[in-house]
Amino acid sequence: MAHESTSAIYTAAGANLAIAAAKFVGAFFTGSSAMLAEGVHSVVDTANQILLLVGMKRAKRPADALHPFGYGREIYFYAFIVALFIFLGGGAFAVYEGIHKLHYPEPVSDAHVFGHTIPGLWVNVGILGFAVLAEGYSCAVALKSFWAEKGSRPPITAIRRSKDPALFTVLIEDVAALMGLVVALSGVILAHVLEMPDLDGWASIAIGAILIGMAAFLMIETHGLLIGEAADPALVAAIREVVRTEPGVHHVNAVLTQHMGPSDILVNVSLDMDDSLKAGAIEAMVGRLEAKLKARSPEVTRVFIEIQAKDTTSSPVLAPAKA
């Protein structure tokens, strides 16, 4: 799903850059706290998408002597940094700005452009309306890519099981951005209609709370990927079934899998084999199993097989699949 992820990221980055510029212009002319918080949020989102692209590029580097299993987990590291940026650069700033606005509430100012006076309310509403359209398009692109990956699983389950943080990070960012825009729009309108400038500050705090909640969720998800997660249970079950049907296998002791990247799975299998088999037969079996497992799932890139008695309690060294 690398192509879909990259497309969604570029779309989100372009949309957020345009939205950030529009929001800052609006905040400058009208003094809206919620608009300023939204502008910072869009800048943070743009920086985040650049970080994700950097992580995806670095993750493609081939394995070397220092990192024999490759650099696939680079994308997990950068996704975790993105979550931190959202928490600190977006959520924390929005809360701070909102609290400041509550202490020093000021009505939204009118904008003076080329000698013309434009009501501040309509400036903010127009900019936020543009932002909703642009963010909605970005969200639709990310949602389409995510929908193609999730299959028949419910969305939350698909996110929890997804090993591609670039894709679900962009989707969650876009959803949170749309929620923040609705809150900002509500705050700006209600502050004007009810003549309560402090509502603009409360809107900024609410935006911050949305971003902090989203960042916490992303931190939890990317943390699991960063320290190593097993492959999908369905794939693990399929591996067991393939191995179990191999002649000479008495028992499958263990199937251990780990994602070294979104599409890079390491498989370790412990087998109890027929003691009468000779070394040549076992070598041939190892080669067949490797070929079968990689054919079953292209994401399986490395297969290690150990021959171990079923009742042993020791931890033998894993032998590579290829002799």
N, C-alpha and C positions, 0 to 999 in steps of 0.2 A: 504493500500500500504506500510505498515511498512517493510515487508520482502524485497520488491523491493528497498526501500530507503536504508536499511542497506547494501544490496548487492552492490549497486552502491557506497556507501560511502567507504566500505572496499576496493573495487577495486581501487577507486580513491586514497585512502591513500597509498596503496602499490605502485601504479605507481608513485605517486609524490615523495615518499621517494627515490625510485631508481633514478628517474630523477634528483632530487636535488643533490644527491651524484655525479652523472656524471657531472652535470653543474659546481659544485664547483671545481671538479678536472680540468675541462677544463679552468675555469677562473683563477685558480692558475697557470697553466702552460703557458697560453697565455696572460693573463692580459686583456682579453676582458671585457669591461664594460657591454655590452648587455648580455653576458653570466653570469656575476655576478648578474645582475638584475634578470635574469631568474632563477638563483639558489635560490635567496631569495624568489622569487615568489613561487617556488615549496615548499620551507620550510613552508611558510605561508599557502599554500594550505593544506599541510599535517596536520599542527596544526589545521586548520579550520575543517578538517574532524574529527579529534579527538574531537573537541568541539561539533560538531553535534552529535556524538555518545553519548557523555556525556549528552547532552540535551535530546536526545531521551530516554535514560535510566531514567533520573530524571523525565521526563514527565509521566512515567508509574506508579509513586508512587500513591497509593490509597488516596482518600480523607480523611481528618481528621478534627478535630474540628477547627483548625486554617485556613485550606483551604477546606471548605466544597464542593467546586466544583472541587477539585482535582488539579493536577499540570500540566495539559496538556499544558499550555502556556509556560512552561519552554523551550520547543523547539523553540518557537518564540523568546524568549530572547536570547538564544544561537545563533540563526541564525542572529540576529541583531549584536551581538558581532563579528560574523564571517565577516559580511559586514564591520565593523569598522577595523578589522584586515587587510582585503584586501586593504582598502583605505590607512591605515597608513603603515602597514608592507610591502605591495607589491607596490602599486602605488606611494606613496610619496617617498619611497626609490629609486625606479627606476628613477623617475624624478630627484631626487638629484644626483644620480650617473651619469646620463646622462649629467647634467649641469657641473658636475665636469670634466667629460671627454672632454667636449667642451673647457673648459679652459686649460686643460692639455692633448691634444691629443697625443696618442702614438700608433705606429703600433703594431699589434698583434705579440707577441713573439712566437718563435718556442718552442716546448716542447722537453725536453731532458729526455728520459726515458731509464734507464739501458744502458747508453752509446750511445743510438741511438737518432738521431735528427729527429723529426717529424714536418713538417710545421704546424704552428699554425692554419692556415686556415683549414687544413684537420682535425685537432683535433676538432675544433669547429663544423665543418660541420658534422663530424661523431657523435658527442655527440648530436647535435640538431636533427640529423636524427633519432637516437635512441629515443630521447624524443618525436618526432612526432609520432612514432609508438606506444610507451607506452601510451601517452596521447590520441591518437586516439582510442586505445582499451578501455581505461577508459571512453571516451566520448561515444563510441558505447554502452557500458553497461548502462550508465546513460540515453542515448537517448532511448534505448529499454524500460527501466522501465518507463520513462516519457511518451512514446508513448502509453504504456498500460493504463496509467491513463487518458490521455487527451481526449480519445474518438474521436469524430468527430470534435471537436473544433479546430480552428487554433492554432498553437503553442503559439503565444503571448497571445491570449485570455485565453488559458489553464493555462499559467503561472500566469496571472493576477488573475484568479479565483481559482487557486490551494491553498489549505490550508495546504500543506505539504512542508514547506520551505526546509527541508533536501534534498528532491529530486531535486527541481528546482535550489537550490543553487549549488549543485554538478554539474548539467548540465551546468549552466551558467559559473561556474568556469572552466570547461573543455573546453568549447567553447572559452572563453577568453584566456585560456592557449594555445590553438592551434593557435589562432590569434597572440599571442605574440611570439610563436615559429617561425611563418612565418616571422614576422617583424625582429626578431633576426637573422634568417638565411639570410634574405635579407641584413641586415646591415653589417653582418660579410663578406659576399661575395663582396658587393659593396665597402666596405672600403678597401678590398684587391685589387680588380680589378682596381678601380679608384685611388688607393693610396691616399685615403682621410680618415685618422683615425677618424676624427670627425663624420663621418657617423655612427660609432659604438655608439657614444654618442647620436646622434639623434634617433637611433633605441631604445636605452634605454628609452629616453623620450617618444617615441611613445608607448612603452610597458606600461610605467607608466600611460599614458593617457587612454589606453584600460582598465587597472585595475581600475582606478579611476571612469571611466564611468560605469563599471560593478558594482562596489561597491555602487555607488549612486543609481543605479536601484534596487539593493538588499535591500538597506536601505529603500527605498520607499515602496517596497513590504512587507518587514518584519515589518515595522512600522505599517502598516494597520492591520496586523494580531495581533500584540502585543497589540494594544489598543482595539481590538475587531471588527471582521467583521461578517456580516450576512452570513447565509448559501446561497448556490447557489439559484438564483431566481427560477429555475425550481422546487427545493425542496420546497421553500416557497409557490409557486403556488399549488403544490400537497397537502401540509398541509391544505391550504385554502379549497381545493376541498373536502378533507376527512372530515373536520370539518363541512362544509356547508351541507353535506348530512345527518348529524346526526339529527334524529327527535327531535323537540323541539327547535332547534336553529333558532332564527328569523334573526339574523345578526351577521356576523363576524366583530367585531369592529377593531381588530388588530391582526397581527401575527408577533411577534418579535422573531428573532432567533439570536444566537451568537455562534461562534466557540470557545469553551474552549480548543480546541486542534485540530489537523488534523482530527481526527475521533471522536470528542466529541462535539455534538451540543445541546445547551440549547434552548428549545422552550417555549415561553410564548404566550398564546392565550387569548384574551379578547372576550367574547361572550355575546350577548343579548339573553336571554332564555325566553321561554314561562313562564309567571308568574304563570300559574296554576300548574306547575310541583312541586312536593313535594321534600323535601331534599333527600329522598332515591332514587328517580328517577334521580336526578342530580348527586348524587354520582355514580350511576351505569353508567350514561353517561360519566362521567369523566374517569372511569376505562376503558370503551370501547374505548374512544378516545386515551388514552395513549397506549393501546395495538395496535390499528390500526396504529398510527404514528410510533411506534417503529418497527412494522412489515414492514411498508412502507420503512423505512430507518434505518438500524442498527446503523448508526452514531448518531441518535437521542437517547440520553441517559437520558435526564431529560425533563419532560413535566410539565409545570405549567399552570393552567387554572383559569381565573377569570371570575366571572359572573357579568356583568356590563350593565346597561341600555345604549342603543345606544346613547342617547343625553346627557349623563352625562359628566361633565367637571372635575370631581374629579379624583384623582389617587389612587384607592383602592389598598390595599395590595394584592399581588399575592398569591393565595392559591395553595399548592402543588397538583399535579394530584392525588396522592393517599391519601385517607382519613385516 
